[in-house]
Every structure is written in C-alpha cells, then in structure tokens.
Amino acid sequence: MGFLDSSGYLYINGRIKEMIIRGGENIYPKEIEDFLMSHPFVADAHVVGVPHKRFGEDLVAYIKLKNNGSLEPWEVIEFCKGKISHFKIPQNIEFVDDFPRTVTGKVQKVKLKEIAAKRYI
C-alpha cells in the first residue's frame, strides 16, 4: 500500500495483508510503528492485529527499548494521545528484548501475531 503526494513522491504505508481493520477503520501498522519509533526511548517497534469480539481486530504493539530506556505501557499510550488518531493507539503493549526473526534477519510478524493471539484472545 502506498500513496503519491502532490510532488509525485511515493510513500509506502505497508502491505495490504498487514492492514488491520478495527471498528471499520483501516489501520496500517507501519504508520504506528514509525510513530512509536519517534519516542526517544524506543529502539524498534512492530504492531500486529489480533481478533477482537467488538472491534473485529485490535492492536498489539511490541516495543524494544533502547539500552537506557524505561517505559510503562501507560506512558506509551499517553505519548500517542493527541498525536495519532484515537483508534490507532495500541492499548495492548508488550516490551521485548528482541523480535522473532528469519534467517535473513527480517522480523516474523506472523510469529508475533501467534504470540499475541495466545495472550490476548
């Protein structure tokens, strides 16, 4: 998924198969991940969707902190408020030391979804 701006530049939002539909709203994980990465204590972030009875899907954010970083889930939520749309703010936040990766080093989002589903469903 992507879009062209008025100057003709192409911006990539992410893959269609990673799109999360929460309460009828289309959410692109890359947009949220990029925003979370703007926090000074966040080294890396990945967002996945899990089934939710009321909204269809819900967000789970996995965050790796920088060595000197310390955050609580509520601090991440507060950081997001007023800066991204309320329906894009992840309410489920997990801090991790690392992410499951393929042999080439790519993050395995499918594995993250499986882990999230076991915890949040």
C-alpha positions as CSV (number, residue, x, y, z in Angstrom):
1,M,0.0,0.0,0.0
2,G,1.2,3.5,-0.7
3,F,0.3,6.9,-2.0
4,L,1.7,9.8,-4.1
5,D,2.0,13.2,-2.7
6,S,1.4,16.5,-4.6
7,S,5.1,16.5,-5.7
8,G,4.9,13.0,-7.1
9,Y,6.8,11.2,-4.3
10,L,5.7,7.7,-3.5
11,Y,5.2,6.9,0.2
12,I,4.8,3.2,1.3
13,N,2.2,2.6,4.1
14,G,2.8,-1.1,4.3
15,R,1.5,-4.4,2.9
16,I,-2.2,-5.0,2.3
17,K,-2.0,-8.3,4.2
18,E,-0.7,-6.5,7.3
19,M,-3.6,-4.0,7.3
20,I,-5.7,-4.1,10.5
21,I,-9.4,-3.3,10.4
22,R,-10.5,-2.1,13.8
23,G,-14.1,-1.0,14.2
24,G,-14.4,-0.3,10.5
25,E,-11.2,1.8,10.3
26,N,-8.3,0.7,8.2
27,I,-5.0,0.9,10.1
28,Y,-1.6,0.4,8.6
29,P,0.9,-1.0,11.2
30,K,3.9,0.8,9.6
31,E,2.3,4.2,10.3
32,I,2.0,3.4,14.0
33,E,5.4,1.7,14.1
34,D,7.1,4.8,12.6
35,F,5.3,7.0,15.1
36,L,6.3,4.8,18.1
37,M,9.9,4.9,16.8
38,S,9.9,8.6,17.2
39,H,9.9,8.2,21.0
40,P,13.4,8.8,22.4
41,F,13.4,5.5,24.4
42,V,12.1,3.2,21.6
43,A,14.7,1.3,19.6
44,D,12.3,-0.8,17.5
45,A,8.5,-1.3,17.3
46,H,6.2,-3.7,15.5
47,V,2.4,-3.7,15.5
48,V,0.1,-6.6,14.7
49,G,-3.6,-7.2,14.8
50,V,-5.5,-9.8,16.9
51,P,-9.1,-10.8,16.7
52,H,-11.5,-8.8,18.9
53,K,-15.1,-9.5,19.6
54,R,-16.4,-5.9,19.5
55,F,-14.0,-4.2,17.0
56,G,-13.1,-7.1,14.7
57,E,-9.4,-6.7,15.3
58,D,-7.4,-4.9,18.0
59,L,-3.8,-3.7,18.1
60,V,-0.8,-5.2,19.9
61,A,2.4,-3.2,19.9
62,Y,5.7,-4.9,20.6
63,I,8.4,-2.5,21.6
64,K,12.1,-2.9,22.1
65,L,13.6,-0.2,24.3
66,K,17.0,1.5,23.9
67,N,19.6,0.4,26.4
68,N,18.9,3.5,28.6
69,G,15.2,3.5,28.0
70,S,12.5,2.8,30.6
71,L,8.8,3.0,29.8
72,E,5.5,1.7,31.1
73,P,2.6,0.8,28.8
74,W,0.5,3.8,30.0
75,E,3.4,6.2,29.1
76,V,3.3,4.9,25.5
77,I,-0.4,5.4,25.4
78,E,0.0,9.0,26.7
79,F,2.7,9.6,24.2
80,C,0.3,8.7,21.4
81,K,-2.7,10.7,22.6
82,G,-3.4,13.8,20.5
83,K,-0.7,12.9,18.0
84,I,-2.3,10.0,16.2
85,S,-6.0,9.1,15.8
86,H,-7.5,7.6,18.9
87,F,-8.4,4.3,17.1
88,K,-4.8,3.9,16.1
89,I,-3.5,4.0,19.7
90,P,-2.5,0.5,20.8
91,Q,-4.0,-0.4,24.1
92,N,-2.0,-3.7,24.3
93,I,1.7,-3.0,24.7
94,E,4.4,-5.6,25.2
95,F,8.1,-4.8,25.8
96,V,10.5,-7.3,24.4
97,D,14.3,-7.9,24.3
98,D,14.2,-8.9,20.7
99,F,11.8,-10.0,17.9
100,P,11.5,-13.4,16.3
101,R,13.4,-13.2,13.0
102,T,14.0,-15.2,9.9
103,V,17.5,-16.4,9.0
104,T,17.9,-13.2,6.9
105,G,17.1,-11.0,9.9
106,K,13.5,-10.0,8.9
107,V,11.0,-9.7,11.7
108,Q,8.5,-12.6,11.6
109,K,5.2,-10.7,12.0
110,V,3.3,-14.0,11.6
111,K,5.0,-15.3,14.7
112,L,4.3,-12.1,16.6
113,K,0.6,-12.5,15.7
114,E,0.6,-16.0,17.0
115,I,2.2,-14.9,20.3
116,A,-0.3,-12.0,20.6
117,A,-3.3,-14.3,19.8
118,K,-2.3,-16.7,22.6
119,R,-2.1,-13.8,25.1
120,Y,-5.0,-11.6,24.1
121,I,-7.7,-13.9,22.8
